[in-house]
Amino acid sequence: QVQLVESGGGLVQAGGSLRLSCAASGSIPSIIVMAWHRQAPGKQRELVAVITNDGSTNYADSAKGRFTISRDNARNTAYLEMNSLKPEDTAVYYCRIAGLRIGTVWGQGTQVTVSS
């Protein structure tokens, strides 16, 4: 069974930075997609950034130029570097992976709060 452990969330002032990590453990033959989503109170969960196993990335418009997604395939870990944070970035951030024989797996979420 695959499990995801997220870390790195917290409280930061506007303009600050945070780095989220998502470590996958268990039987993982191949992770094709690693992604970060977020859900703010009263809003739907939205995709923030995604990276495929060939290194291709895609970002939500709100994240472009401020957030960077990366992955360490040897460690089955994804990262989200978030800079120039804004109060509207406040949300629970969820990691998601998808791959052969594991389907889609979600993490438990980590809270990011940006104060103005």
Buried (B, 14 or more C-beta within 10 A) or exposed (E): EBEBBBEBBEEBEEEBEBBBBBBBEEEBEEBEBBBBBBBBEEEEBEBBBBBBEEEEEEBBEBBEEBBBBBBEEEEBBBBBBBEEBEEEBBBBBBBBBBBEEBEEBBBEBBEBBBEE
